[in-house]
Amino acid sequence: MRSHILPKAFFMQSALVVAHELLGKFLVVSKNGKRRSSMITEIEAYDGFEDKASHAARGKTLRNAPMFQEGGIWYVYLIYGMYNMLNVVTGPRAYPAAILIRGVDGIGGPGKLTRLWGITRFYNGLPLNQSTGLWIEDRGVVIPQKLITKSPRVGVMYAGPVWAQKPYRFFICPSEINALYFKEPGAGKSA
């Protein structure tokens, strides 16, 4: 199967649907004539106004405004004054939902990923496509449900016991990742 960039329609689905389907897709960045890509292996979903762990729980602000747009754009914000967090917005306009990309094959941790790949707030509010230099591709990798682990999200105890324990973090069992790559030229990971 040839790779293709995920269309806007893919991101118009609910955050929890997109979250499952993003595992096994490839994050791609193209900067200064160099392209880097790797399989998405860990994500967290943030879904709507009621989700007390979401930035949107207290309403729309300048910081979280991209979450209130239609799906298919990036939401990148700074935490601790030093780490950029890369999220993709999902669903319809005015329903705030996003998915944090927590890790790709070979890089665990959302702050480490953005730092190593040079992803900054420059991308905040931009669409996921080649013209912006940051997008997600489907390369035909299908992740069997038995390889997907669900758990509570990381660092959201402030959301209270109900929302902090929601199993909205999804990741691929690390020991299974290498077996998931297609062996066709250009279909696997790249540096």
C-alpha positions as CSV (number, residue, x, y, z in Angstrom):
1,M,0.0,0.0,0.0
2,R,1.3,3.4,-0.9
3,S,1.4,6.0,1.9
4,H,-1.0,8.9,1.8
5,I,-1.5,12.0,3.9
6,L,-4.5,11.7,6.2
7,P,-7.3,14.0,4.9
8,K,-9.1,16.6,6.9
9,A,-12.2,14.3,7.0
10,F,-10.2,11.8,9.1
11,F,-9.8,14.4,11.9
12,M,-13.5,15.4,11.8
13,Q,-14.3,12.3,13.8
14,S,-14.5,12.2,17.6
15,A,-11.3,12.4,19.6
16,L,-11.6,8.8,20.9
17,V,-12.2,7.4,17.5
18,V,-9.2,9.3,16.0
19,A,-7.1,8.3,19.0
20,H,-7.3,4.6,18.2
21,E,-6.8,5.1,14.5
22,L,-3.7,7.4,15.0
23,L,-1.7,4.5,16.5
24,G,0.4,3.1,13.6
25,K,0.2,6.2,11.5
26,F,3.4,8.2,10.8
27,L,4.2,11.7,12.0
28,V,6.2,13.5,9.3
29,V,8.1,16.8,9.5
30,S,9.8,18.4,6.5
31,K,12.2,21.3,7.3
32,N,15.1,22.7,5.4
33,G,15.0,20.1,2.6
34,K,15.1,17.2,5.2
35,R,12.3,14.9,6.0
36,R,11.9,12.9,9.2
37,S,9.1,10.4,10.0
38,S,8.3,7.8,12.6
39,M,5.3,5.7,13.7
40,I,3.0,7.2,16.3
41,T,3.1,4.9,19.3
42,E,1.4,6.8,22.1
43,I,-1.3,9.4,22.4
44,E,-3.8,10.9,24.8
45,A,-7.3,12.1,24.0
46,Y,-8.9,15.2,25.4
47,D,-12.6,15.3,24.6
48,G,-14.9,18.3,25.1
49,F,-16.1,20.7,27.7
50,E,-16.9,18.1,30.3
51,D,-13.4,16.6,30.3
52,K,-11.8,18.2,33.3
53,A,-8.3,17.3,32.2
54,S,-8.8,19.3,28.9
55,H,-7.6,22.9,28.5
56,A,-11.2,23.6,27.2
57,A,-12.9,22.6,30.5
58,R,-12.9,26.3,31.6
59,G,-13.9,27.7,28.2
60,K,-12.2,29.3,25.3
61,T,-9.0,31.3,25.8
62,L,-6.3,32.7,23.6
63,R,-4.1,29.7,24.4
64,N,-6.7,26.9,23.6
65,A,-8.5,28.7,20.7
66,P,-7.3,26.1,18.1
67,M,-9.2,23.4,20.0
68,F,-12.4,25.2,19.1
69,Q,-11.7,25.0,15.4
70,E,-12.6,22.2,13.0
71,G,-10.4,19.1,13.2
72,G,-7.3,18.8,11.1
73,I,-5.1,21.6,12.6
74,W,-2.3,21.5,15.1
75,Y,-2.6,22.8,18.6
76,V,0.9,23.4,20.0
77,Y,1.3,24.9,23.4
78,L,4.2,25.5,25.9
79,I,4.3,24.0,29.3
80,Y,6.8,24.6,32.2
81,G,8.2,27.4,30.0
82,M,10.3,24.9,28.0
83,Y,8.3,22.1,26.4
84,N,6.1,22.3,23.3
85,M,3.2,19.9,23.3
86,L,2.0,18.7,19.9
87,N,-1.7,18.0,19.6
88,V,-4.0,17.4,16.6
89,V,-7.5,19.0,16.8
90,T,-10.4,16.7,16.1
91,G,-14.2,16.9,15.5
92,P,-16.5,19.8,14.5
93,R,-15.9,23.5,15.1
94,A,-16.9,24.7,18.6
95,Y,-16.5,21.3,20.1
96,P,-13.1,21.4,21.8
97,A,-11.2,18.1,21.3
98,A,-7.6,17.3,20.7
99,I,-5.1,14.4,20.8
100,L,-1.7,14.8,22.4
101,I,1.0,13.0,20.5
102,R,3.0,11.5,23.5
103,G,5.5,9.4,21.5
104,V,6.7,8.0,18.3
105,D,8.8,4.9,17.7
106,G,12.2,5.6,19.3
107,I,11.1,8.7,21.2
108,G,9.0,8.6,24.3
109,G,7.7,11.8,25.9
110,P,5.9,14.6,24.2
111,G,8.4,17.3,25.2
112,K,11.4,15.2,24.0
113,L,9.7,14.6,20.7
114,T,9.1,18.2,19.9
115,R,12.5,19.2,21.0
116,L,14.4,16.6,19.0
117,W,12.3,17.2,15.9
118,G,12.3,21.0,16.1
119,I,8.5,21.3,16.5
120,T,7.6,24.7,17.9
121,R,4.5,26.9,18.4
122,F,5.1,28.0,14.8
123,Y,2.7,25.2,13.8
124,N,-0.1,26.2,16.3
125,G,-3.3,26.6,14.3
126,L,-1.8,25.4,11.0
127,P,-3.4,22.6,9.0
128,L,-1.8,19.1,8.8
129,N,-0.4,19.1,5.3
130,Q,2.8,19.3,3.2
131,S,2.6,23.0,2.7
132,T,3.1,23.6,6.5
133,G,5.8,20.9,6.7
134,L,4.1,18.8,9.4
135,W,1.5,16.1,8.7
136,I,0.4,12.5,9.4
137,E,0.6,9.7,6.9
138,D,-1.1,6.3,6.6
139,R,1.4,3.8,5.4
140,G,-0.8,0.7,5.7
141,V,0.2,-0.4,9.2
142,V,-2.8,-1.8,11.1
143,I,-2.5,-2.2,14.8
144,P,-4.4,-5.2,16.2
145,Q,-6.5,-4.3,19.2
146,K,-4.7,-6.8,21.4
147,L,-1.5,-4.7,21.0
148,I,-3.1,-1.5,22.2
149,T,-2.9,-0.7,25.9
150,K,-5.3,1.8,27.5
151,S,-4.5,3.6,30.7
152,P,-5.3,6.9,32.5
153,R,-3.6,10.0,31.1
154,V,-0.3,11.2,32.6
155,G,-0.2,14.2,35.0
156,V,-3.9,15.1,35.2
157,M,-4.7,14.5,38.9
158,Y,-5.9,18.1,39.0
159,A,-9.0,16.9,37.0
160,G,-10.4,15.0,40.0
161,P,-10.8,11.3,40.5
162,V,-13.3,10.6,37.7
163,W,-11.5,12.4,34.9
164,A,-8.0,11.6,36.0
165,Q,-8.8,7.9,35.8
166,K,-10.4,8.0,32.4
167,P,-8.6,5.5,30.1
168,Y,-7.9,8.0,27.4
169,R,-4.2,7.2,27.0
170,F,-3.5,4.7,24.2
171,F,-0.1,3.1,23.3
172,I,1.3,0.2,21.4
173,C,3.2,-2.4,23.5
174,P,6.8,-1.5,22.9
175,S,8.0,-5.1,22.3
176,E,5.6,-5.3,19.3
177,I,6.4,-2.1,17.4
178,N,9.2,-3.4,15.1
179,A,7.0,-6.2,13.8
180,L,4.4,-3.7,12.6
181,Y,6.4,-2.0,9.9
182,F,5.8,-3.0,6.3
183,K,9.0,-4.3,4.7
184,E,8.4,-2.4,1.5
185,P,11.0,0.2,0.5
186,G,10.1,3.5,2.1
187,A,7.3,2.2,4.2
188,G,9.2,1.9,7.4
189,K,10.6,4.4,9.8
190,S,13.2,7.0,8.7
191,A,15.6,9.2,10.5
